């Protein structure tokens, strides 16, 4: 685990969103990073589809970018080898 430096404004945005959604600041940041990563990998998916993908990934053991990036376009896969 490392340290990521972010602006004060982004930290405040994370605090507000995390509080509203009952997540810690770190959990909110990680959620936004996952959604952003999947949006870049699969720009054809909408937010509902990305949310469903995140749920399927969690049930399969976690989201692994090496597996997700290797999937054919439009057909994201999840890992079954533990959380990442």
C-alpha positions as CSV (number, residue, x, y, z in Angstrom):
1,X,0.0,0.0,0.0
2,X,1.3,3.5,-0.8
3,X,0.4,7.1,-0.3
4,X,-1.3,9.0,-3.0
5,X,-1.2,12.8,-2.8
6,X,-4.4,14.6,-3.8
7,X,-5.6,18.2,-3.6
8,X,-7.4,19.6,-0.6
9,X,-10.5,20.1,-2.7
10,X,-10.5,16.4,-3.9
11,X,-10.0,15.3,-0.3
12,X,-13.0,17.4,0.8
13,X,-15.1,16.0,-2.1
14,X,-14.1,12.5,-1.0
15,X,-15.1,13.3,2.6
16,X,-18.5,14.7,1.6
17,X,-19.3,11.8,-0.8
18,X,-18.0,9.2,1.5
19,X,-20.1,10.5,4.4
20,X,-23.2,10.7,2.2
21,X,-22.7,7.1,1.0
22,X,-21.6,5.7,4.4
23,X,-18.0,5.0,3.2
24,X,-14.7,6.0,4.6
25,X,-12.6,8.5,2.7
26,X,-10.3,5.7,1.5
27,X,-13.3,3.5,0.5
28,X,-14.8,6.4,-1.5
29,X,-11.5,7.1,-3.2
30,X,-11.1,3.4,-4.1
31,X,-14.7,3.2,-5.4
32,X,-14.2,6.3,-7.7
33,X,-10.9,4.8,-8.9
34,X,-12.5,1.5,-9.8
35,X,-15.4,3.2,-11.6
36,X,-12.9,5.4,-13.5
37,X,-10.7,2.5,-14.4
38,X,-13.6,0.5,-15.8
39,X,-14.9,3.6,-17.6
40,X,-11.5,3.9,-19.4
41,X,-11.3,0.2,-20.1
42,X,-15.0,-0.1,-21.3
43,X,-16.2,3.3,-22.5
44,X,-19.3,1.6,-24.0
45,X,-20.6,0.6,-20.6
46,X,-23.0,2.9,-18.7
47,X,-22.9,3.4,-14.9
48,X,-25.5,0.7,-14.3
49,X,-23.4,-1.9,-16.2
50,X,-20.2,-0.8,-14.5
51,X,-22.0,-1.2,-11.1
52,X,-23.1,-4.7,-12.1
53,X,-19.6,-5.5,-13.2
54,X,-18.2,-4.4,-9.8
55,X,-20.8,-6.6,-8.0
56,X,-19.9,-9.6,-10.2
57,X,-16.2,-9.0,-9.6
58,X,-16.7,-8.8,-5.9
59,X,-18.6,-12.1,-5.9
60,X,-15.8,-13.7,-8.0
61,X,-13.1,-12.6,-5.6
62,X,-12.2,-9.0,-6.6
63,X,-11.4,-6.9,-9.6
64,X,-8.0,-7.7,-11.3
65,X,-7.0,-5.2,-13.9
66,X,-4.8,-7.7,-15.7
67,X,-7.8,-10.0,-16.2
68,X,-10.2,-7.1,-17.0
69,X,-7.8,-5.6,-19.6
70,X,-7.2,-9.0,-21.3
71,X,-11.0,-9.6,-21.8
72,X,-12.3,-9.0,-25.3
73,X,-13.9,-5.6,-25.8
74,X,-17.4,-5.4,-24.4
75,X,-16.9,-8.6,-22.4
76,X,-15.1,-7.8,-19.1
77,X,-14.1,-10.7,-17.0
78,X,-13.4,-10.9,-13.2
79,X,-10.8,-12.8,-11.3
80,X,-11.5,-15.8,-9.2
81,X,-8.1,-15.8,-7.5
82,X,-8.7,-13.6,-4.4
83,X,-9.1,-9.9,-3.9
84,X,-6.7,-7.4,-5.4
